[in-house]
């Protein structure tokens, strides 16, 4: 099963009866020596979100300091339609093709419902 198919199945099974606002934490494991390439690819993808996925309200990427292969992501979506648009968008599909060469396995995905978020005034995405 492809990376995108695996992630889509997890989402559809776990989020079918969830509230309107969606989120997920993902762990991606890069091929040996390819974590920087993975982060670059994700950075390029983030630059497409405003035009291609307006319902993706937050995407954060973090490096695991204790595991040279691990990259963690947090995503939030406005509603179920935004999740569907995310999986069907051309940029996301292209990302999946490129991820296949960089990951050792399909991402571990844990869908969650965002409950509390604080962003300090004046903090930007950069």
Backbone torsions as a table, in degrees:
resi	resn	phi	psi	omega
1	UNK	NA	137.4	-179.1
2	UNK	-70.0	164.7	178.2
3	UNK	-58.3	-47.2	-177.3
4	UNK	-65.9	-38.0	179.2
5	UNK	-66.1	-42.5	179.1
6	UNK	-60.9	-47.8	179.9
7	UNK	-64.2	-42.4	-179.2
8	UNK	-62.7	-40.7	179.1
9	UNK	-64.1	-44.6	178.8
10	UNK	-59.0	-47.4	-179.5
11	UNK	-60.6	-49.1	-174.3
12	UNK	-65.0	-36.1	179.6
13	UNK	-71.9	-38.6	-172.8
14	UNK	-92.8	-19.1	-173.2
15	UNK	-109.8	5.4	-173.9
16	UNK	-63.3	-30.4	-178.7
17	UNK	-116.2	20.3	-175.3
18	UNK	-84.2	165.5	177.4
19	UNK	-63.5	178.0	-172.2
20	UNK	-67.5	-31.1	-176.6
21	UNK	-97.9	129.6	-173.5
22	UNK	-117.1	149.2	173.4
23	UNK	-148.6	167.4	176.5
24	UNK	-158.2	146.4	170.0
25	UNK	-109.3	136.5	-178.8
26	UNK	-126.7	142.3	170.0
27	UNK	-113.8	124.2	177.2
28	UNK	-111.5	135.6	-179.6
29	UNK	-115.1	114.2	-176.5
30	UNK	-78.4	152.4	170.4
31	UNK	-58.4	152.5	179.1
32	UNK	-50.7	127.7	178.2
33	UNK	75.9	7.7	-175.0
34	UNK	-112.9	8.3	-177.4
35	UNK	-62.1	-40.7	178.8
36	UNK	-62.2	-38.1	176.8
37	UNK	-64.0	-39.2	178.0
38	UNK	-62.8	-45.1	-179.9
39	UNK	-64.6	-39.9	176.7
40	UNK	-61.2	-45.1	178.5
41	UNK	-60.7	-45.2	179.0
42	UNK	-64.1	-37.5	176.2
43	UNK	-62.1	-41.4	176.5
44	UNK	-63.3	-40.4	179.3
45	UNK	-64.1	-43.1	179.8
46	UNK	-56.2	-35.7	-179.8
47	UNK	-66.7	-11.8	178.9
48	UNK	-94.6	-10.7	-169.2
49	UNK	-65.2	-41.6	-177.0
50	UNK	-60.5	-39.6	-179.7
51	UNK	-86.0	-37.3	-171.2
52	UNK	-96.3	-25.9	-176.3
53	UNK	-140.5	72.2	-177.4
54	UNK	-63.5	-19.1	178.8
55	UNK	-83.8	-7.0	172.9
56	UNK	-82.9	106.3	-171.4
57	UNK	-90.7	-19.5	179.3
58	UNK	-156.0	137.1	171.7
59	UNK	-144.5	121.6	179.0
60	UNK	-125.8	142.9	-179.7
61	UNK	-124.6	135.5	-179.9
62	UNK	-137.6	145.7	176.4
63	UNK	-91.4	140.2	177.7
64	UNK	-86.3	113.1	-176.7
65	UNK	-68.6	-15.1	-179.1
66	UNK	-100.1	0.9	-176.8
67	UNK	-147.8	107.8	-174.6
68	UNK	-65.5	-10.8	179.5
69	UNK	-100.8	-16.0	-169.6
70	UNK	-91.0	136.6	171.9
71	UNK	-129.2	132.6	179.0
72	UNK	-108.1	143.6	177.1
73	UNK	-131.4	146.3	170.0
74	UNK	-123.5	127.7	178.6
75	UNK	-124.9	144.7	172.4
76	UNK	-130.8	145.0	-178.7
77	UNK	-129.4	147.2	-176.2
78	UNK	-64.7	-37.5	-176.5
79	UNK	-167.4	-177.8	-178.2
80	UNK	-62.2	-35.9	177.9
81	UNK	-62.6	-36.9	178.7
82	UNK	-66.1	-36.9	177.0
83	UNK	-64.2	-45.4	177.9
84	UNK	-60.8	-43.0	179.0
85	UNK	-64.4	-35.8	178.0
86	UNK	-59.0	-50.0	-176.6
87	UNK	-71.7	-23.6	-177.2
88	UNK	-98.4	-6.3	-176.3
89	UNK	-72.8	143.1	-178.5
90	UNK	-58.7	-38.4	180.0
91	UNK	-63.2	-40.9	179.2
92	UNK	-66.3	-42.4	178.6
93	UNK	-62.9	-40.2	176.5
94	UNK	-64.8	-39.1	177.7
95	UNK	-58.6	-42.2	-178.6
96	UNK	-61.2	-38.9	178.2
97	UNK	-63.5	-41.6	179.9
98	UNK	-73.4	-34.1	178.3
99	UNK	-64.0	-33.4	-177.9
100	UNK	-56.3	-31.9	179.8
101	UNK	-83.3	-15.1	-174.6
102	UNK	-105.4	-20.8	-174.2
103	UNK	-100.5	147.8	176.4
104	UNK	-84.0	-19.0	-179.0
105	UNK	-159.7	168.2	176.2
106	UNK	-61.1	146.6	178.6
107	UNK	-59.0	143.7	170.3
108	UNK	-82.6	123.1	-174.0
109	UNK	-119.3	131.0	175.4
110	UNK	-126.1	97.1	176.3
111	UNK	-64.2	137.8	-179.0
112	UNK	-139.8	158.5	174.9
113	UNK	-102.4	114.3	178.9
114	UNK	-58.4	134.5	-178.6
115	UNK	-116.6	-45.5	-178.3
116	UNK	-138.8	134.5	174.5
117	UNK	-140.6	134.7	175.3
118	UNK	-125.9	127.8	173.0
119	UNK	-124.6	122.2	-178.1
120	UNK	-61.2	138.3	178.8
121	UNK	-54.7	133.6	178.6
122	UNK	90.6	-8.8	178.4
123	UNK	-80.4	133.5	178.7
124	UNK	-111.9	177.3	-178.1
125	UNK	-64.7	-26.8	179.9
126	UNK	-77.0	NA	NA
